[in-house]
C-alpha cells in the first residue's frame, strides 16, 4: 500500500499525497506567499521609481515650488494615492489568482494520475483473476477423473465467454 499522508490517509505510490498548503505550493513550484508578494511589491515599486525617473528626465527634472496645495491639487494627490493603492491591490489579486490557478492545475494533474493508476490496478486485478481461473481450469483438464476434466472444459468455456 502507499505511504501515509500527513492527514492520515494512505497515498498511492507514485502519486503525491495532498498534504499541507506548503507541500502543495512546493509541488506546484511556487514560492511561499510572503516571498511572492514581497517580490511583487518590490518589483512594482522599482518599476514605479524607474518610470517616474524617466518621466522626470524627459521633462528636464523640473523643480517643485514650495507653496501650499490648492483644493484641486490636493484632490489630484488623493486620486493618485488611491490609484496607487488600487494598483497594489490589483497586483496582489493577480499574484493570488495566479497561485490559485497553478495549485488547481497541479491538483487536476494529481487527480488524473490517481484515476489512471486506479484504472491500471483494476485492469491488473482482472488479468490476475483471469490468470488464476485459467490456471485452475487447465489443471482440471489434466485431472485423472473424467468429471473433473469436464468441469475444467466448462470452466475454460466460461473464461472465453467472460473475456
C-alpha positions as a Markdown table, in Angstrom:
| # | Residue | x | y | z |
|---|---|---|---|---|
| 1 | Unk | 0.0 | 0.0 | 0.0 |
| 2 | Unk | 1.1 | 3.6 | -0.2 |
| 3 | Unk | 2.6 | 5.9 | 2.4 |
| 4 | Unk | 0.6 | 7.7 | 5.0 |
| 5 | Unk | -0.2 | 11.3 | 4.1 |
| 6 | Unk | 0.1 | 13.9 | 6.9 |
| 7 | Unk | -3.7 | 13.9 | 7.3 |
| 8 | Unk | -3.6 | 10.1 | 8.0 |
| 9 | Unk | -5.0 | 9.0 | 4.6 |
| 10 | Unk | -3.0 | 6.4 | 2.6 |
| 11 | Unk | -1.5 | 7.9 | -0.5 |
| 12 | Unk | -0.9 | 6.0 | -3.7 |
| 13 | Unk | 2.7 | 5.1 | -4.7 |
| 14 | Unk | 3.9 | 7.4 | -7.4 |
| 15 | Unk | 1.1 | 9.9 | -6.8 |
| 16 | Unk | 1.9 | 12.8 | -4.4 |
| 17 | Unk | -0.3 | 13.0 | -1.3 |
| 18 | Unk | -2.4 | 16.1 | -0.9 |
| 19 | Unk | -0.7 | 17.5 | 2.2 |
| 20 | Unk | -0.3 | 20.9 | 3.7 |
| 21 | Unk | -0.5 | 24.1 | 1.7 |
| 22 | Unk | 3.3 | 24.4 | 1.8 |
| 23 | Unk | 3.7 | 20.9 | 0.3 |
| 24 | Unk | 1.1 | 21.7 | -2.4 |
| 25 | Unk | 2.9 | 25.0 | -3.2 |
| 26 | Unk | 6.3 | 23.2 | -3.4 |
| 27 | Unk | 4.7 | 20.5 | -5.7 |
| 28 | Unk | 3.5 | 23.3 | -7.9 |
| 29 | Unk | 6.9 | 25.0 | -8.0 |
| 30 | Unk | 5.6 | 28.2 | -6.3 |
| 31 | Unk | 7.3 | 30.5 | -3.9 |
| 32 | Unk | 5.9 | 31.0 | -0.4 |
| 33 | Unk | 3.2 | 33.6 | -0.4 |
| 34 | Unk | 5.1 | 36.1 | 1.7 |
| 35 | Unk | 8.1 | 35.9 | -0.6 |
| 36 | Unk | 5.9 | 36.1 | -3.7 |
| 37 | Unk | 4.0 | 39.2 | -2.5 |
| 38 | Unk | 7.3 | 40.8 | -1.3 |
| 39 | Unk | 9.0 | 40.3 | -4.6 |
| 40 | Unk | 5.9 | 41.6 | -6.5 |
| 41 | Unk | 5.8 | 44.7 | -4.3 |
| 42 | Unk | 9.5 | 45.4 | -4.7 |
| 43 | Unk | 9.3 | 44.9 | -8.4 |
| 44 | Unk | 6.3 | 47.2 | -8.7 |
| 45 | Unk | 7.9 | 49.9 | -6.5 |
| 46 | Unk | 11.2 | 49.6 | -8.6 |
| 47 | Unk | 9.2 | 49.9 | -11.8 |
| 48 | Unk | 7.4 | 53.0 | -10.5 |
| 49 | Unk | 10.6 | 54.6 | -9.5 |
| 50 | Unk | 12.2 | 53.9 | -12.9 |
| 51 | Unk | 9.1 | 55.2 | -14.7 |
| 52 | Unk | 9.0 | 58.3 | -12.6 |
| 53 | Unk | 12.7 | 59.0 | -13.1 |
| 54 | Unk | 12.3 | 58.5 | -16.9 |
| 55 | Unk | 9.4 | 60.9 | -17.0 |
| 56 | Unk | 11.2 | 63.5 | -14.9 |
| 57 | Unk | 14.3 | 63.1 | -17.1 |
| 58 | Unk | 12.2 | 63.8 | -20.2 |
| 59 | Unk | 10.8 | 66.9 | -18.5 |
| 60 | Unk | 14.3 | 68.1 | -17.6 |
| 61 | Unk | 13.9 | 67.4 | -13.9 |
| 62 | Unk | 11.7 | 70.5 | -13.1 |
| 63 | Unk | 12.0 | 72.0 | -9.6 |
| 64 | Unk | 8.9 | 71.8 | -7.4 |
| 65 | Unk | 7.6 | 75.0 | -6.0 |
| 66 | Unk | 7.2 | 75.2 | -2.2 |
| 67 | Unk | 3.7 | 76.6 | -1.8 |
| 68 | Unk | 0.6 | 75.3 | -0.2 |
| 69 | Unk | -1.6 | 73.0 | -2.4 |
| 70 | Unk | -4.9 | 74.2 | -3.7 |
| 71 | Unk | -8.0 | 72.1 | -3.2 |
| 72 | Unk | -7.9 | 70.7 | -6.8 |
| 73 | Unk | -4.2 | 69.8 | -6.4 |
| 74 | Unk | -4.9 | 68.1 | -3.1 |
| 75 | Unk | -7.7 | 66.1 | -4.8 |
| 76 | Unk | -5.4 | 65.2 | -7.6 |
| 77 | Unk | -2.9 | 63.9 | -5.0 |
| 78 | Unk | -5.6 | 61.9 | -3.3 |
| 79 | Unk | -6.6 | 60.4 | -6.7 |
| 80 | Unk | -3.0 | 59.5 | -7.3 |
| 81 | Unk | -2.7 | 57.8 | -3.9 |
| 82 | Unk | -6.0 | 55.9 | -4.3 |
| 83 | Unk | -4.9 | 54.8 | -7.8 |
| 84 | Unk | -1.6 | 53.6 | -6.4 |
| 85 | Unk | -3.3 | 51.7 | -3.6 |
| 86 | Unk | -5.8 | 50.2 | -6.1 |
| 87 | Unk | -2.8 | 49.2 | -8.3 |
| 88 | Unk | -1.1 | 47.5 | -5.4 |
| 89 | Unk | -4.3 | 45.7 | -4.6 |
| 90 | Unk | -4.7 | 44.6 | -8.2 |
| 91 | Unk | -1.1 | 43.3 | -8.2 |
| 92 | Unk | -1.8 | 41.3 | -5.0 |
| 93 | Unk | -5.0 | 39.9 | -6.5 |
| 94 | Unk | -3.1 | 39.0 | -9.7 |
| 95 | Unk | -0.5 | 37.1 | -7.7 |
| 96 | Unk | -3.1 | 35.3 | -5.7 |
| 97 | Unk | -5.1 | 34.4 | -8.8 |
| 98 | Unk | -2.0 | 33.0 | -10.5 |
| 99 | Unk | -1.2 | 30.9 | -7.4 |
| 100 | Unk | -4.8 | 29.6 | -7.1 |
| 101 | Unk | -4.8 | 28.6 | -10.8 |
| 102 | Unk | -1.4 | 26.9 | -10.6 |
| 103 | Unk | -2.5 | 24.9 | -7.5 |
| 104 | Unk | -5.7 | 23.9 | -9.3 |
| 105 | Unk | -3.7 | 22.7 | -12.3 |
| 106 | Unk | -1.4 | 20.6 | -10.1 |
| 107 | Unk | -4.4 | 19.2 | -8.2 |
| 108 | Unk | -6.1 | 18.3 | -11.5 |
| 109 | Unk | -2.9 | 16.5 | -12.8 |
| 110 | Unk | -2.6 | 14.7 | -9.5 |
| 111 | Unk | -6.3 | 13.6 | -9.6 |
| 112 | Unk | -5.9 | 12.5 | -13.3 |
| 113 | Unk | -2.8 | 10.5 | -12.4 |
| 114 | Unk | -4.5 | 8.9 | -9.4 |
| 115 | Unk | -7.5 | 7.9 | -11.6 |
| 116 | Unk | -5.2 | 6.4 | -14.2 |
| 117 | Unk | -3.4 | 4.4 | -11.5 |
| 118 | Unk | -6.7 | 3.1 | -10.2 |
| 119 | Unk | -7.8 | 2.1 | -13.7 |
| 120 | Unk | -4.4 | 0.3 | -14.2 |
| 121 | Unk | -4.9 | -1.5 | -10.9 |
| 122 | Unk | -8.4 | -2.6 | -11.9 |
| 123 | Unk | -7.0 | -3.9 | -15.2 |
| 124 | Unk | -4.2 | -5.7 | -13.4 |
| 125 | Unk | -6.7 | -7.2 | -10.9 |
| 126 | Unk | -8.9 | -8.5 | -13.8 |
| 127 | Unk | -5.8 | -10.0 | -15.5 |
| 128 | Unk | -4.7 | -11.6 | -12.3 |
| 129 | Unk | -8.2 | -13.2 | -11.6 |
| 130 | Unk | -8.4 | -14.4 | -15.2 |
| 131 | Unk | -4.9 | -16.0 | -15.0 |
| 132 | Unk | -5.9 | -17.7 | -11.7 |
| 133 | Unk | -9.1 | -19.0 | -13.1 |
| 134 | Unk | -7.3 | -20.1 | -16.3 |
| 135 | Unk | -4.7 | -22.0 | -14.3 |
| 136 | Unk | -7.3 | -23.7 | -12.2 |
| 137 | Unk | -9.3 | -24.7 | -15.3 |
| 138 | Unk | -6.2 | -26.0 | -17.1 |
| 139 | Unk | -5.3 | -28.0 | -14.0 |
| 140 | Unk | -8.7 | -29.6 | -14.1 |
| 141 | Unk | -8.3 | -30.5 | -17.8 |
| 142 | Unk | -5.3 | -32.7 | -16.9 |
| 143 | Unk | -7.0 | -34.5 | -14.0 |
| 144 | Unk | -7.5 | -38.3 | -14.0 |
| 145 | Unk | -11.2 | -38.2 | -13.3 |
| 146 | Unk | -13.4 | -37.5 | -16.4 |
| 147 | Unk | -15.9 | -35.5 | -14.4 |
| 148 | Unk | -13.2 | -33.1 | -13.2 |
| 149 | Unk | -11.9 | -32.8 | -16.8 |
| 150 | Unk | -15.4 | -32.0 | -17.9 |
| 151 | Unk | -15.7 | -29.3 | -15.2 |
| 152 | Unk | -12.4 | -27.9 | -16.5 |
| 153 | Unk | -13.7 | -27.8 | -20.0 |
| 154 | Unk | -16.8 | -25.9 | -18.8 |
| 155 | Unk | -14.7 | -23.6 | -16.8 |
| 156 | Unk | -12.4 | -22.9 | -19.8 |
| 157 | Unk | -15.5 | -22.2 | -21.9 |
| 158 | Unk | -16.8 | -19.8 | -19.2 |
| 159 | Unk | -13.5 | -18.0 | -19.3 |
| 160 | Unk | -13.6 | -17.4 | -23.1 |
| 161 | Unk | -17.2 | -16.1 | -22.8 |
| 162 | Unk | -16.4 | -13.8 | -19.9 |
| 163 | Unk | -13.3 | -12.2 | -21.5 |
